[in-house]
Amino acid sequence: MVEPPVRSSLAEKIDRLFEVVLRPDREQYRNEEVASACREATGESFSATYLWQLRNGRRTNPTKRHLEALAQFFQVPPAYFFDDEQSERIAEELELLGALRDNAVRQIALRAVTLSPEGLDTISDVIEAIRRREELRKGPAEHDGD
């Protein structure tokens, strides 16, 4: 039996874009940056406060033009906001693309292309061991917000 897709709220979808579509310095965009770009794209009012309200679910009924401007800024199809299945797929693709923007990650991925399935399993095990070790080094204080 196929499970129905998990429905995400508009706020969750917008917030996820902020999490996965990062600035070139790999930091999240600020509300003011996005709101300013959306104002320029639509010619309509679009404040950082309004965007904050959308991200937090305090506003839930934006105009079609506002959603189109957000889609344009984050380079996703407007359907991202309306189709839960498509929004999940797009978000996963964006996470992958974001990771591949990092030159070191991209170089590792390109080298791994020619490896056998067993070699890929070994690399995956090594990466997981390093990830666990780095989490332990961080200690509880550093990843409480995760």
N, CA, C and O atoms as a DFTB+ gen file, in Angstrom:
584 C
 N C O
     1  1       0.843      -1.178       0.000
     2  2       0.000       0.000       0.000
     3  2       0.890       1.245       0.000
     4  3       1.853       1.321       0.764
     5  1       0.572       2.211      -0.850
     6  2       1.345       3.439      -0.952
     7  2       0.839       4.433       0.079
     8  3      -0.362       4.679       0.192
     9  1       1.780       5.002       0.831
    10  2       1.418       5.983       1.848
    11  2       1.168       7.333       1.179
    12  3       1.903       7.702       0.263
    13  1       0.145       8.080       1.614
    14  2      -0.073       9.412       1.049
    15  2       1.064      10.335       1.473
    16  3       1.629      10.166       2.554
    17  1       1.409      11.323       0.619
    18  2       2.490      12.231       0.995
    19  2       2.117      13.053       2.228
    20  3       0.948      13.371       2.448
    21  1       3.113      13.383       3.014
    22  2       2.901      14.216       4.195
    23  2       2.632      15.637       3.722
    24  3       3.391      16.187       2.924
    25  1       1.551      16.228       4.215
    26  2       1.200      17.586       3.799
    27  2       2.019      18.584       4.606
    28  3       2.135      18.478       5.827
    29  1       2.571      19.535       3.909
    30  2       3.353      20.582       4.555
    31  2       2.582      21.885       4.475
    32  3       1.898      22.161       3.489
    33  1       2.701      22.672       5.513
    34  2       2.054      23.982       5.493
    35  2       2.863      24.919       4.598
    36  3       4.028      24.664       4.295
    37  1       2.226      25.993       4.192
    38  2       2.913      27.001       3.393
    39  2       4.128      27.524       4.149
    40  3       5.196      27.707       3.564
    41  1       3.968      27.762       5.438
    42  2       5.087      28.268       6.247
    43  2       6.265      27.298       6.207
    44  3       7.413      27.717       6.062
    45  1       5.982      26.003       6.334
    46  2       7.056      25.004       6.295
    47  2       7.751      24.994       4.939
    48  3       8.972      24.864       4.863
    49  1       6.975      25.131       3.878
    50  2       7.560      25.128       2.536
    51  2       8.455      26.337       2.326
    52  3       9.554      26.211       1.785
    53  1       7.997      27.498       2.746
    54  2       8.811      28.708       2.593
    55  2      10.067      28.599       3.450
    56  3      11.168      28.894       2.985
    57  1       9.905      28.181       4.681
    58  2      11.054      28.075       5.573
    59  2      12.068      27.064       5.041
    60  3      13.275      27.265       5.175
    61  1      11.587      25.991       4.444
    62  2      12.507      24.992       3.887
    63  2      13.334      25.584       2.750
    64  3      14.507      25.245       2.598
    65  1      12.737      26.462       1.954
    66  2      13.511      27.121       0.896
    67  2      14.668      27.914       1.500
    68  3      15.781      27.898       0.975
    69  1      14.396      28.604       2.602
    70  2      15.459      29.363       3.267
    71  2      16.567      28.434       3.773
    72  3      17.740      28.805       3.788
    73  1      16.183      27.233       4.183
    74  2      17.165      26.285       4.721
    75  2      18.035      25.659       3.639
    76  3      19.215      25.392       3.869
    77  1      17.463      25.423       2.461
    78  2      18.223      24.673       1.451
    79  2      18.785      25.525       0.323
    80  3      19.763      25.126      -0.310
    81  1      18.200      26.681       0.056
    82  2      18.735      27.568      -0.981
    83  2      19.536      28.644      -0.265
    84  3      18.976      29.573       0.317
    85  1      20.843      28.505      -0.315
    86  2      21.715      29.385       0.460
    87  2      22.414      30.407      -0.431
    88  3      22.534      30.227      -1.643
    89  1      22.868      31.478       0.201
    90  2      23.666      32.480      -0.500
    91  2      24.994      31.850      -0.906
    92  3      25.352      30.784      -0.404
    93  1      25.727      32.499      -1.809
    94  2      27.026      31.940      -2.231
    95  2      27.997      31.683      -1.071
    96  3      28.867      30.819      -1.174
    97  1      27.851      32.431       0.033
    98  2      28.729      32.215       1.188
    99  2      28.200      31.098       2.098
   100  3      28.709      30.900       3.201
   101  1      27.172      30.365       1.628
   102  2      26.555      29.221       2.297
   103  2      25.791      29.622       3.561
   104  3      25.503      28.778       4.410
   105  1      25.466      30.898       3.681
   106  2      24.617      31.389       4.774
   107  2      23.193      31.514       4.253
   108  3      22.970      31.639       3.049
   109  1      22.223      31.479       5.180
   110  2      20.831      31.659       4.775
   111  2      20.589      33.102       4.345
   112  3      21.206      34.036       4.857
   113  1      19.675      33.256       3.389
   114  2      19.236      34.599       3.024
   115  2      18.487      35.202       4.204
   116  3      17.842      34.489       4.973
   117  1      18.576      36.504       4.337
   118  2      17.816      37.215       5.359
   119  2      16.451      37.579       4.776
   120  3      16.311      37.743       3.564
   121  1      15.463      37.702       5.632
   122  2      14.120      38.066       5.184
   123  2      14.147      39.342       4.352
   124  3      13.467      39.429       3.329
   125  1      14.928      40.332       4.782
   126  2      14.963      41.613       4.067
   127  2      15.510      41.447       2.647
   128  3      15.012      42.089       1.721
   129  1      16.523      40.599       2.461
   130  2      17.070      40.360       1.121
   131  2      16.002      39.791       0.191
   132  3      15.838      40.244      -0.942
   133  1      15.286      38.799       0.687
   134  2      14.272      38.124      -0.126
   135  2      13.094      39.067      -0.374
   136  3      12.598      39.158      -1.497
   137  1      12.648      39.765       0.665
   138  2      11.517      40.684       0.515
   139  2      11.845      41.785      -0.486
   140  3      11.003      42.152      -1.307
   141  1      13.046      42.304      -0.423
   142  2      13.460      43.350      -1.356
   143  2      13.429      42.846      -2.797
   144  3      12.935      43.540      -3.686
   145  1      13.950      41.651      -3.030
   146  2      13.934      41.069      -4.377
   147  2      12.498      40.829      -4.844
   148  3      12.186      41.021      -6.019
   149  1      11.631      40.413      -3.934
   150  2      10.232      40.170      -4.289
   151  2       9.507      41.478      -4.594
   152  3       8.668      41.525      -5.493
   153  1       9.824      42.540      -3.852
   154  2       9.241      43.860      -4.145
   155  2       9.626      44.295      -5.549
   156  3       8.788      44.770      -6.315
   157  1      10.910      44.126      -5.880
   158  2      11.383      44.517      -7.207
   159  2      10.711      43.687      -8.295
   160  3      10.391      44.212      -9.362
   161  1      10.496      42.407      -8.040
   162  2       9.906      41.518      -9.044
   163  2       8.420      41.801      -9.274
   164  3       7.930      41.689     -10.398
   165  1       7.709      42.167      -8.211
   166  2       6.256      42.323      -8.334
   167  2       5.819      43.773      -8.451
   168  3       4.757      44.061      -9.004
   169  1       6.629      44.686      -7.935
   170  2       6.199      46.077      -7.880
   171  2       5.174      46.316      -6.789
   172  3       4.645      47.419      -6.654
   173  1       4.892      45.276      -6.006
   174  2       3.918      45.382      -4.914
   175  2       4.655      45.448      -3.586
   176  3       5.852      45.176      -3.504
   177  1       3.911      45.815      -2.545
   178  2       4.529      45.833      -1.223
   179  2       4.844      44.401      -0.803
   180  3       4.055      43.483      -1.028
   181  1       5.999      44.234      -0.196
   182  2       6.437      42.911       0.269
   183  2       7.521      43.203       1.292
   184  3       8.685      43.388       0.938
   185  1       7.139      43.243       2.551
   186  2       8.089      43.625       3.597
   187  2       8.744      42.407       4.229
   188  3       8.270      41.278       4.098
   189  1       9.840      42.668       4.915
   190  2      10.517      41.604       5.652
   191  2       9.600      41.062       6.748
   192  3       9.620      39.867       7.043
   193  1       8.797      41.939       7.349
   194  2       7.853      41.508       8.381
   195  2       6.793      40.575       7.794
   196  3       6.451      39.556       8.393
   197  1       6.283      40.930       6.628
   198  2       5.288      40.085       5.951
   199  2       5.884      38.715       5.645
   200  3       5.229      37.692       5.845
   201  1       7.121      38.694       5.162
   202  2       7.778      37.426       4.869
   203  2       7.974      36.626       6.152
   204  3       7.762      35.413       6.161
   205  1       8.371      37.281       7.220
   206  2       8.520      36.607       8.514
   207  2       7.186      35.986       8.938
   208  3       7.147      34.861       9.438
   209  1       6.095      36.729       8.732
   210  2       4.776      36.211       9.090
   211  2       4.410      34.986       8.243
   212  3       3.810      34.039       8.752
   213  1       4.769      35.001       6.952
   214  2       4.520      33.836       6.102
   215  2       5.338      32.645       6.578
   216  3       4.838      31.520       6.627
   217  1       6.597      32.894       6.929
   218  2       7.483      31.810       7.370
   219  2       7.036      31.206       8.687
   220  3       7.314      30.038       8.960
   221  1       6.350      31.984       9.500
   222  2       5.928      31.511      10.820
   223  2       4.457      31.128      10.892
   224  3       3.954      30.798      11.965
   225  1       3.764      31.170       9.758
   226  2       2.368      30.761       9.730
   227  2       1.402      31.786      10.284
   228  3       0.225      31.477      10.472
   229  1       1.860      32.989      10.549
   230  2       0.961      34.025      11.052
   231  2       0.146      34.643       9.919
   232  3      -0.934      35.193      10.138
   233  1       0.679      34.543       8.724
   234  2      -0.047      34.896       7.497
   235  2      -0.093      33.634       6.660
   236  3       0.924      32.960       6.497
   237  1      -1.261      33.305       6.126
   238  2      -1.384      32.036       5.411
   239  2      -2.010      32.163       4.027
   240  3      -2.225      31.157       3.350
   241  1      -2.303      33.377       3.604
   242  2      -3.000      33.538       2.335
   243  2      -2.339      34.614       1.466
   244  3      -2.945      35.650       1.196
   245  1      -1.109      34.372       1.033
   246  2      -0.439      35.378       0.200
   247  2      -1.067      35.433      -1.195
   248  3      -1.769      34.511      -1.611
   249  1      -0.805      36.512      -1.894
   250  2      -1.312      36.617      -3.259
   251  2      -0.518      35.693      -4.176
   252  3       0.587      35.262      -3.848
   253  1      -1.097      35.404      -5.312
   254  2      -0.429      34.583      -6.318
   255  2       0.877      35.253      -6.749
   256  3       1.888      34.577      -6.939
   257  1       0.860      36.563      -6.901
   258  2       2.080      37.291      -7.315
   259  2       3.179      37.185      -6.273
   260  3       4.355      37.099      -6.627
   261  1       2.819      37.188      -4.991
   262  2       3.828      37.039      -3.942
   263  2       4.466      35.660      -4.010
   264  3       5.685      35.531      -3.895
   265  1       3.645      34.624      -4.197
   266  2       4.201      33.269      -4.295
   267  2       5.046      33.110      -5.550
   268  3       6.080      32.443      -5.527
   269  1       4.608      33.719      -6.636
   270  2       5.410      33.663      -7.864
   271  2       6.752      34.368      -7.673
   272  3       7.777      33.909      -8.177
   273  1       6.743      35.477      -6.947
   274  2       7.998      36.194      -6.689
   275  2       8.927      35.356      -5.813
   276  3      10.132      35.306      -6.059
   277  1       8.377      34.701      -4.795
   278  2       9.195      33.814      -3.960
   279  2       9.760      32.661      -4.795
   280  3      10.934      32.312      -4.673
   281  1       8.917      32.082      -5.635
   282  2       9.369      30.981      -6.492
   283  2      10.492      31.457      -7.411
   284  3      11.486      30.758      -7.609
   285  1      10.322      32.640      -7.964
   286  2      11.357      33.192      -8.856
   287  2      12.656      33.417      -8.088
   288  3      13.731      33.068      -8.577
   289  1      12.570      33.989      -6.904
   290  2      13.780      34.255      -6.127
   291  2      14.533      32.967      -5.811
   292  3      15.752      32.895      -5.970
   293  1      13.798      31.955      -5.362
   294  2      14.433      30.702      -4.952
   295  2      14.623      29.724      -6.117
   296  3      15.126      28.615      -5.939
   297  1      14.209      30.161      -7.313
   298  2      14.378      29.374      -8.539
   299  2      13.714      28.002      -8.448
   300  3      14.319      26.970      -8.738
   301  1      12.451      28.030      -8.036
   302  2      11.623      26.818      -8.022
   303  2      10.355      27.118      -8.806
   304  3       9.976      28.283      -8.935
   305  1       9.694      26.100      -9.328
   306  2       8.416      26.360     -10.009
   307  2       7.354      26.779      -8.989
   308  3       7.387      26.311      -7.851
   309  1       6.421      27.641      -9.366
   310  2       5.363      28.041      -8.430
   311  2       4.581      26.847      -7.872
   312  3       4.035      26.927      -6.771
   313  1       4.525      25.750      -8.619
   314  2       3.817      24.554      -8.136
   315  2       4.408      24.034      -6.829
   316  3       3.749      23.287      -6.107
   317  1       5.634      24.419      -6.521
   318  2       6.264      24.022      -5.251
   319  2       5.344      24.335      -4.071
   320  3       5.292      23.574      -3.105
   321  1       4.621      25.449      -4.147
   322  2       3.783      25.888      -3.031
   323  2       2.424      25.191      -2.979
   324  3       1.742      25.249      -1.956
   325  1       2.022      24.531      -4.074
   326  2       0.673      23.986      -4.155
   327  2       0.598      22.466      -4.186
   328  3      -0.430      21.895      -3.822
   329  1       1.649      21.812      -4.606
   330  2       1.651      20.364      -4.794
   331  2       2.644      19.755      -3.810
   332  3       3.855      19.883      -3.987
   333  1       2.132      19.093      -2.772
   334  2       2.997      18.559      -1.714
   335  2       4.014      17.555      -2.240
   336  3       5.173      17.564      -1.826
   337  1       3.585      16.700      -3.141
   338  2       4.503      15.695      -3.679
   339  2       5.626      16.361      -4.470
   340  3       6.797      16.006      -4.333
   341  1       5.250      17.328      -5.296
   342  2       6.258      18.025      -6.090
   343  2       7.157      18.881      -5.197
   344  3       8.357      18.984      -5.454
   345  1       6.603      19.491      -4.162
   346  2       7.428      20.335      -3.289
   347  2       8.470      19.502      -2.547
   348  3       9.595      19.956      -2.338
   349  1       8.103      18.292      -2.150
   350  2       9.069      17.413      -1.466
   351  2      10.193      17.024      -2.416
   352  3      11.367      17.052      -2.044
   353  1       9.832      16.662      -3.638
   354  2      10.843      16.275      -4.634
   355  2      11.765      17.450      -4.934
   356  3      12.983      17.282      -5.006
   357  1      11.196      18.626      -5.108
   358  2      11.994      19.816      -5.416
   359  2      12.921      20.144      -4.256
   360  3      14.089      20.465      -4.475
   361  1      12.424      20.069      -3.025
   362  2      13.252      20.368      -1.854
   363  2      14.433      19.405      -1.762
   364  3      15.547      19.817      -1.440
   365  1      14.192      18.121      -2.046
   366  2      15.290      17.145      -2.023
   367  2      16.327      17.470      -3.092
   368  3      17.529      17.376      -2.841
   369  1      15.868      17.850      -4.281
   370  2      16.796      18.222      -5.355
   371  2      17.593      19.466      -4.985
   372  3      18.782      19.562      -5.290
   373  1      16.933      20.421      -4.325
   374  2      17.622      21.645      -3.921
   375  2      18.705      21.354      -2.884
   376  3      19.781      21.950      -2.921
   377  1      18.419      20.435      -1.956
   378  2      19.427      20.068      -0.961
   379  2      20.654      19.476      -1.642
   380  3      21.789      19.806      -1.296
   381  1      20.418      18.603      -2.611
   382  2      21.526      18.003      -3.347
   383  2      22.304      19.061      -4.121
   384  3      23.535      19.083      -4.082
   385  1      21.592      19.933      -4.823
   386  2      22.275      20.981      -5.577
   387  2      23.064      21.904      -4.649
   388  3      24.169      22.332      -4.981
   389  1      22.494      22.202      -3.494
   390  2      23.207      23.044      -2.535
   391  2      24.496      22.396      -2.072
   392  3      25.527      23.059      -1.958
   393  1      24.438      21.107      -1.806
   394  2      25.647      20.393      -1.377
   395  2      26.682      20.376      -2.491
   396  3      27.878      20.508      -2.233
   397  1      26.226      20.214      -3.730
   398  2      27.170      20.137      -4.846
   399  2      27.799      21.482      -5.199
   400  3      28.765      21.533      -5.960
   401  1      27.258      22.570      -4.652
   402  2      27.891      23.883      -4.865
   403  2      29.221      23.965      -4.117
   404  3      30.097      24.751      -4.480
   405  1      29.366      23.159      -3.081
   406  2      30.611      23.108      -2.318
   407  2      31.627      22.332      -3.145
   408  3      31.422      21.155      -3.443
   409  1      32.722      22.988      -3.517
   410  2      33.716      22.389      -4.405
   411  2      34.268      21.072      -3.858
   412  3      34.446      20.123      -4.621
   413  1      34.540      20.995      -2.567
   414  2      35.096      19.766      -1.989
   415  2      34.097      18.613      -2.111
   416  3      34.481      17.490      -2.439
   417  1      32.828      18.885      -1.851
   418  2      31.796      17.850      -1.967
   419  2      31.682      17.413      -3.422
   420  3      31.588      16.222      -3.718
   421  1      31.691      18.382      -4.319
   422  2      31.578      18.076      -5.743
   423  2      32.736      17.206      -6.208
   424  3      32.523      16.266      -6.975
   425  1      33.964      17.497      -5.762
   426  2      35.131      16.713      -6.155
   427  2      35.028      15.271      -5.653
   428  3      35.368      14.334      -6.375
   429  1      34.564      15.097      -4.429
   430  2      34.381      13.744      -3.885
   431  2      33.327      12.997      -4.694
   432  3      33.516      11.831      -5.040
   433  1      32.219      13.668      -4.993
   434  2      31.151      13.020      -5.765
   435  2      31.644      12.617      -7.153
   436  3      31.337      11.523      -7.627
   437  1      32.402      13.487      -7.800
   438  2      32.902      13.168      -9.137
   439  2      33.878      11.992      -9.111
   440  3      33.875      11.166     -10.024
   441  1      34.698      11.912      -8.090
   442  2      35.618      10.777      -7.973
   443  2      34.871       9.476      -7.685
   444  3      35.292       8.407      -8.126
   445  1      33.781       9.563      -6.957
   446  2      33.037       8.370      -6.563
   447  2      32.269       7.744      -7.724
   448  3      31.886       6.576      -7.652
   449  1      32.041       8.502      -8.785
   450  2      31.249       8.007      -9.912
   451  2      31.809       6.708     -10.491
   452  3      31.044       5.849     -10.929
   453  1      33.124       6.558     -10.498
   454  2      33.736       5.389     -11.139
   455  2      33.923       4.205     -10.199
   456  3      34.419       3.160     -10.617
   457  1      33.536       4.353      -8.940
   458  2      33.738       3.274      -7.970
   459  2      32.694       2.171      -8.124
   460  3      31.581       2.405      -8.596
   461  1      33.075       0.983      -7.721
   462  2      32.155      -0.159      -7.710
   463  2      31.144       0.040      -6.582
   464  3      31.350       0.883      -5.708
   465  1      30.049      -0.730      -6.594
   466  2      29.089      -0.651      -5.479
   467  2      29.756      -0.923      -4.130
   468  3      29.419      -0.287      -3.131
   469  1      30.696      -1.859      -4.098
   470  2      31.396      -2.157      -2.846
   471  2      32.254      -0.959      -2.415
   472  3      32.316      -0.621      -1.233
   473  1      32.910      -0.329      -3.386
   474  2      33.708       0.856      -3.077
   475  2      32.847       1.984      -2.549
   476  3      33.237       2.679      -1.611
   477  1      31.665       2.175      -3.149
   478  2      30.741       3.213      -2.675
   479  2      30.266       2.922      -1.258
   480  3      30.134       3.836      -0.444
   481  1      30.005       1.635      -0.957
   482  2      29.614       1.259       0.403
   483  2      30.718       1.590       1.397
   484  3      30.446       2.079       2.494
   485  1      31.965       1.323       1.016
   486  2      33.103       1.614       1.891
   487  2      33.214       3.118       2.137
   488  3      33.392       3.553       3.275
   489  1      33.108       3.909       1.068
   490  2      33.173       5.371       1.210
   491  2      32.038       5.859       2.105
   492  3      32.249       6.719       2.960
   493  1      30.849       5.321       1.916
   494  2      29.704       5.710       2.733
   495  2      29.951       5.393       4.206
   496  3      29.625       6.197       5.080
   497  1      30.526       4.224       4.482
   498  2      30.838       3.848       5.868
   499  2      31.862       4.797       6.483
   500  3      31.725       5.200       7.638
   501  1      32.885       5.151       5.712
   502  2      33.925       6.063       6.208
   503  2      33.331       7.440       6.499
   504  3      33.617       8.039       7.536
   505  1      32.509       7.932       5.587
   506  2      31.875       9.241       5.790
   507  2      30.997       9.223       7.032
   508  3      31.015      10.170       7.819
   509  1      30.231       8.156       7.214
   510  2      29.361       8.057       8.393
   511  2      30.180       8.021       9.683
   512  3      29.798       8.645      10.672
   513  1      31.296       7.301       9.684
   514  2      32.157       7.237      10.872
   515  2      32.731       8.615      11.190
   516  3      32.783       9.008      12.355
   517  1      33.156       9.342      10.177
   518  2      33.697      10.697      10.386
   519  2      32.602      11.626      10.895
   520  3      32.837      12.422      11.804
   521  1      31.395      11.528      10.311
   522  2      30.288      12.374      10.752
   523  2      29.970      12.145      12.225
   524  3      29.768      13.097      12.979
   525  1      29.924      10.860      12.638
   526  2      29.646      10.540      14.058
   527  2      30.746      11.087      14.959
   528  3      30.461      11.648      16.017
   529  1      32.007      10.928      14.545
   530  2      33.127      11.421      15.349
   531  2      33.059      12.939      15.492
   532  3      33.311      13.468      16.574
   533  1      32.723      13.638      14.419
   534  2      32.628      15.101      14.493
   535  2      31.464      15.541      15.369
   536  3      31.571      16.552      16.063
   537  1      30.371      14.816      15.352
   538  2      29.244      15.125      16.231
   539  2      29.646      14.975      17.692
   540  3      29.272      15.794      18.532
   541  1      30.406      13.928      17.993
   542  2      30.866      13.721      19.366
   543  2      31.803      14.839      19.817
   544  3      31.753      15.271      20.968
   545  1      32.653      15.302      18.909
   546  2      33.582      16.398      19.237
   547  2      32.855      17.695      19.528
   548  3      33.298      18.490      20.356
   549  1      31.731      17.913      18.843
   550  2      30.981      19.147      19.052
   551  2      30.500      19.258      20.485
   552  3      30.480      20.344      21.064
   553  1      30.120      18.140      21.042
   554  2      29.589      18.152      22.398
   555  2      28.140      18.603      22.404
   556  3      27.658      19.147      21.411
   557  1      27.444      18.385      23.503
   558  2      26.011      18.694      23.566
   559  2      25.692      20.177      23.410
   560  3      24.634      20.514      22.878
   561  1      26.565      21.070      23.853
   562  2      26.272      22.501      23.783
   563  2      26.171      22.996      22.362
   564  3      25.364      23.882      22.079
   565  1      26.973      22.447      21.447
   566  2      26.993      22.949      20.074
   567  2      25.860      22.435      19.223
   568  3      25.460      23.134      18.292
   569  1      25.318      21.272      19.475
   570  2      24.234      20.833      18.618
   571  2      22.895      20.713      19.340
   572  3      22.039      19.923      18.942
   573  1      22.715      21.508      20.413
   574  2      21.416      21.577      21.071
   575  2      20.377      22.176      20.130
   576  3      19.215      21.773      20.177
   577  1      20.760      23.126      19.277
   578  2      19.820      23.791      18.377
   579  2      19.516      22.990      17.142
   580  3      18.690      23.416      16.335
   581  1      20.162      21.816      16.950
   582  2      19.909      21.023      15.752
   583  2      18.553      20.368      15.779
   584  3      18.188      19.663      14.838
